[in-house]
Amino acid sequence: MAAEANAPTASEYIVHHLQHLQNVKQGFIVDFSVVNIDSVAVSVALGVIMLLIFWSAARKASAGVPGRFQAAVEILVEMVDNQAKANIHNAESRKFIAPLALTVFVWIFLMNAMDMLPVDLLPVLWQGATGDHHAYLRVVPTADLSTTLGLSSAVLLLCFYYSVKIKGLGGWIHELFTAPFGTSKNPLFAAILGVVNFAMQMIEYLAKTVSHGMRLFGNMYAGELVFMLIALMGGAAAMSLSGVLLPLGHIIAGSIWAIFHILIITLQAFIFMMLALIYLGQAHEAH
């Protein structure tokens, strides 16, 4: 009875799992002094793993018949390179953007794949290591809005860089005030159109950046919630004799969702990479 009394409710369980390990407690909706340490640590660790994977592939690469690992990496590299060529027509820019796109795809895939681990595995291990049974830890960096908006903001900065590099600073500024509605020889109409064009450009940049990050965050956050609900299904069976069929439902539901989620984590990584390529390609084009 004491164990039941101390057991968290379903809402408490979910709320606890949605809390980040942070340097300070968040005081405002937007608080730049807060660092989600778990998101940073996991994303950096996965980045290192990604680099080790590609380093191993490059070290073992041979001109002869490739092994399965080398063949898989070559297929991935070729796929990303083809997408880069389709969206970035500047060969010089592709020397940087194509490897960047490959890095983005693999890194986001690995971060998304953390959602495939058992919900309580790493949090319980972390609680045991710290000795604090209420310690917070979230292991899916892309279910953290600060991570996804950080990635999309980096793409935005690259768009600014290539806009200036390809068109020149003056050409880009001119485009900001003349696209998409053009300009006029009449000074008054030209001033009005300039304000409207600039406002539309800023709205476009903001909308692309926010939607770019929110799309990835929303899908991964929803997937994380579904896994928690499935985990609660199994927990409910242990607390009630009337729920004898819940363990079976837990296994079936968890397996089906995990198989489906493999598609989701791959698709979301691919979509983020493709949007990054499209936005960078648009930065190379003149309106």
N, C-alpha and C positions, 0 to 999 in steps of 0.2 A: 504493500500500500504506500509505503514511503517513497518507493521508486516511482510509482505512478504519480504521486503528488508532486515530485520534483521534475517529472518529464515535461518538456516544453509542449505547448499546444502547437497545432499545425501552423498557425499564423506566426507564432514566436519562432518556430523552426525556420520558416521561410525568411522572416525579417533578419534573423541572425546570419543566415547564409548570404544575404544580400548586402551585408556590411563589409566595408573594406578595411584592411589593415592600413591605418593612416598615421602620419606623423603628428598631426594635431586634429582635434575634433572640429568638424566643419561647422561654421557658424552662420554661413549664408548660402543661398542657392548657388551663387558664383563666388567662389573663394579661392583665389590663386595661391594662397599660402598653404593649402592642403595638398599633400602628395599621397596618392594611393600607392603605398609601398609594394603591395602584393602585385599590382598590375605592372609596375616598373620592373620588379625583380623577375617575374615570370616571363615578360616579353623580352628582357635582356637575355635570360637563360635560353629561351627558345631561339633568339637571334644567334647566339653562340653555337647552338646545336645545328642550326641551318648552315652556318659557315663551315662547321666541321664536316657536314654531309657533302657540301660542294667541294671542299678541299680534298676529301677522300675520293670523290668522283674524278677530280682533275688529276690526282696523283696516280690513280689506277687506270686512267684512260690510255688506250692503245690504238694504233692504226689498224690492227687486225680485226678479227671478229669480236664485237663487243660482248661483254657479259650482260646479264639481266640488269644489273644496277646501272652500268654505263648506258645501256640502251634506254632505260627508263629516263635517265637524266637527259640524254640527247633528245628524246621525244619531247620532253618538257621544254627544253631550251628552244627547240625548233618551233614549237607551238607559240611560245611567247614572242619569238623573233618574227614569225609571220604576222602576228597581231600588231607588233610594233611597226612593221613595214606598211601595213594597211592603213595605219593612222598617222604615222610620222613619216613624211615624205623627204625630210632633210636627213641625208645619210650621216652627216657629221653629228647631228643631235641624237641619232639612234645609237651611237657608240656609248652614250651615257644612259639614255632612256630605256633601251632594251634590257640591259642588266638590272636597271632599277625596277622595271616591271616584273622581271623574274624574281627579284628579291621580295617585292611587295606580295606577289602571289604566294610564294612558299612560306614567307613569314606569317602572313595572315592565316594561311591554311593551318599552320602549326598552332597558332594562338587559338583558332576556332576549335581545333581538335582536342584541346584541353577539356572541352565540354563532354568528351566521350569517356572521361575517367569517372569512376563512381563518385557520386555527389559528396560523400562524407570522407573519402579516402585522404586527401591531402589536408583538409581542415582538421581532421582528428589527429593525424600525424603531427601537424603543427602545434595543436593543443597539448599533445603529449610532450613535445620537445620543449615548449615554453613552460609547462606546468600549470598553464591557465586554461581551464576547461571552458572558458567563455571567450577565448582568443578568436579574433576575426581573421578570415582568410578567404579571398575569392581568387580562383585559379584560371578564370577565362578573361584575359585582358580585353578582348573585343566586346565583352559584355559590359565594359566600362566606357561611358560616354567620353571621358577625358582622353582615352586612348584613341578611339575612332575619330574624334574631332581633331586630335593632334595629327593623325595621319592625313586627314583631308586638308588640314591647314597647311601641311608641308607640301601637298600637291598644289595648293593655291599659290604658295610662294614660288614654286617652280614655274607655274604659269606666268607669274609676273616676270620672272627672270628671263624666260624664253621670249616673252612678248617684247621686252626691251632689247634682248640680244638680236632677234630677227628683224624687228621693225625699227629699232633705234628708239631712244627715249622720246624724242620729238614725235616720231611716227606713232608711238603707242598713245601718247597724251592726245595727239590729234584724233586718233581713233576713239578714245574715250568720250570725246565731245562731238563726234560726227556720226557715230554708229549707235543704234541701227537706223535712225530716221533721216540721216544725212544732215545737210546744212542749207543755208540760204544766202543769197547775195545781199538780201536786206539785213542790215545790222541788227535790227530789233528782233526779227524772226530768227536770225542766226544765234542770238543770245538765248532766246527762249528754247530753241531746239538744242542748244548746247547744254542747258540745265537739264532738260528732259533726257537727253541722251546719256549724260553722266549719271543721272539718277538710275536709269535703266541698267547701265553697265554695273553699277554698284549692287543693285538688287540681284542681277544675274550672278555676279561673283559670290555674293552671300548665299543665294539659294543653292547654287551648285555645291558650295563647300559644306553647308549644313546638311543638305540631302545626302551628299556623299558619305558623310560620317554617320548620320542618323540611320541610314538604310542598313549598314552593317551592324550597328549597335542594336537596333530594334530586333533584327532577326536572331542575333545571338542571345540577347536578353530573354526573348520569348522562349528560345530553346532551353536556356538554363532553367527557367521557371517550370517548363514541362517536365524536365528531369527531376526537379524537386518534388513536384506533385506525384510523379510515379514512385519516387522513393518513399513518400508519405503513405502511398497505398500499401507498400510492404510493411511499413511501421504500424499501420492500423491493424493489420492481421495479427501482429504480435500482442496487441493490447485487447483483442476481442475474440472470443471463441466463435462468435457469429460470423466472423470474417474468414472462415476457413478456405474460401475460394480465392481470397485476395492474393496469397502468394503466387498462385498460378497466373492470375491476371497481371500481377506485378512483373513476372518474368516475360509474359507474352507482350504486354504493353511496352516494357523497357526494351525488348529485343526489336520490336517493330519500329519504335521511335529511333533507336540507335542506328538501325539500317537506313532509315529515311534521313536521319541527321547527317550521315556521311555525305549524302548528296547536297544537303544544305550548306555544310561547312566548306565544301569544295566550290559550290556555285557562288557563295558569297565572296570567297577569295577571288574567284575569276571575275565577278562583276566589279568588285572594287578596283582590280587591276585594269579592266577594260575602260572603266570610267576615267581612271587616271590617264590612260593613253589617249582617250578621246579629248579630254580637257587640254592636255599638253599639245595634241594635234591642233586644236582650235587656236591655241596661243601662237602657233606658227602661221596661221592663215590671216590674211587681211580682209576686213569687212568691206 
